Amino acid sequence: MSNIPTQSGHELYVTSDAIDEVNIIKGQIWNDKSEFDESMDKSQFRDYDAACDRVKKFYKEQHEKQTVAFNIKARVDFKSRKRARMGVWEAIELLNTLIDESDPDTSMSQIDHLLQTAEAIRRDGKPEWMQVTGLLHDLGKLLLLFGSEGQWDVVGDTFVVGCKFSDKIIYPETFKSNPDSCDAVYSTKYGIYKPHCGLDNVMLSWGHDEYLYNVLKDQSSLPAEGLAMIRYHSFYPWHREGAYSHLTNEKDEQILEAVKAFNPYDLYSKCDEPCSIEQLRLYYQNLITKFFPPVLDW
């Protein structure tokens, strides 16, 4: 006779429910420390001293042209017209030929970067809303296909305009050719802002983060943490270097946790091995339907 213990149907249901409960709890802990990158040498990432001339040339142009006047114009332009109507996956496929000139860490297409980010979040057991945030966090780079003035008003690290340019921004010396650096108001510590006015009340340099946030804030069911991850993921002077504490408020301190939780997946998931788009397509298309309508205004 077999000595293998048996379980009643009720016991099996209890065990199964317990396993499901553990998985649900694990999926809800979005701000746990990332695990996928524990053994990774991170010194090789964001090494702007060793960056190629393409990257340095990009930032010189961005820092010269991102002025208060341009940022006001860009926001007026955003509100004045719709650029396209399409679904999220269709938008992702549009990015397949784009290479980000500001990125020293990868030369892969953007669809590979999006899938690499989302898959790293998924492997760490993070919730579905965070996985889909990783999948589309750079979709604002569609601006390059919608008539941007160049890459300088789409990609790259973001920073506050309308006050003194922070020395925590990469290549800070290149701001000397930006006319705002000589302006009597814009060149002061607070500029046009009040102390601790909050990031909702300042202008960040216009680009894919701010654009996508404005596209999605009323066209998705993403939580506030997901929208913050999208809006501020390129704001390295703030979330990595601690700049702008004189402008931030209590709300910003709360969302900072979300942005920091997302950053390792955006930064350290980059590799030169492409993802299998066909194998992952169905999973992420199903995920998209949970948080977005079939068609969005871009």
BELHU-V476387 format. One record per pair of residues at least 12 apart in sequence whose ideal C-beta (glycine too) atoms are under 8 Angstrom apart, sorted by the first residue. I is the first residue (numbers start at 1). GAP is how many residues later the second one is. Records with the same first field share a line. If there is no record, write none. Layout:
I=GAP  GAP
This chain:
23=102
26=99
27=98  99  100  101
28=99
29=96  97
30=96  97  99  100  195  228  231
31=226  227  230
32=92  94  229
34=86  90  227  230  231  234
35=88  89
36=84  87  88  228  229  232  233
37=83  227  231  232
40=228
42=226
44=61
45=60  222  223  225
46=58  59  190  221
47=57
48=56  122  123
50=54
51=53
52=52
54=47
55=46  47  48  49
56=115
58=43  44  93  94  97  98
59=43  97  98  111  112  115
60=111  114  117
61=89  91
62=40  90  91  94  143
63=102  106  108  111  112  114  115
64=110  111  113  114
65=84  87  88  113
66=86  87  93  95  112  139  140
67=94  111  112  113
68=93  94  112  118  124  135
70=83  136
71=90  91  132  134  135
72=131
74=79  132
75=128  131
78=133  136
82=215  216
83=59  63  64  215
84=58  62  213  214
85=210  211  212  213
86=209  210  212
87=201  205  207  208  209
88=48  51  200  204  208
89=192  195  196  199
91=45  48  51  205  207
92=19  22  43  44  47
93=18
94=48  51
95=14  15  16  19  43  44  46  47
96=13  14  15
97=12
98=12  43  46
100=41  51  55
101=50  54
102=49  53  54  55
103=52  167
105=162  165
106=164  165  166
107=165
108=162  163  164  166
109=165
110=28  31
111=166
112=162  163
113=25  156  157
114=20  21  22  23  24  25
115=20  160  162  165  169
116=153  154  155  159
117=17  18  20  148  149  152
118=13  14  16  17  166
119=150  156  161
120=14  145  148  149
121=12  13  144
124=141
128=159  162  163
129=93  94  97  162
130=95  96  99  132
131=156
132=90  94  152  155  156  158  159
133=89  93  96  97  129
134=128  131  132
135=149  152  153
136=76  94
137=75  92  93  96  125  129
138=70  74
139=69  73
140=14  67  68  69  70  71  72  73  75  90
141=13  14  67
142=66  156
143=64  65  68
146=152
153=53  54
154=53  54
155=52  53  79
156=51  78
157=12  13  77  78  79  80
158=46  47  49  51  52  74  76  77  78
159=45  46  76  78
160=42  43  44  45  84  87
161=19  25  42  43  44
162=18  24  29  30  31  40  41
163=23  25  26  27  28  29  30  39  84
164=17  22  23  24  25  27
165=13  15  16
166=71  75  77  78
168=69  73  74  75
169=68  74
170=66
189=57
190=56  57
193=54
195=51  52
196=50  51  52  53
197=50  52
198=49  50  51  53  54
199=33  39  45  48  49  50  53
200=51
202=45
204=31
207=27
208=26
209=21  22  23  24  25  26
210=21
212=18  19
213=14  17  18
215=81  82  83
216=14  80
219=73  74  77  78
220=71  72
221=69  70  71
222=69
224=31  34
225=30  33
226=32
228=27  30  31
229=29  30  32  33
232=23  27
233=26  29  30  33
235=24
238=18
239=17  20  21  24
240=23
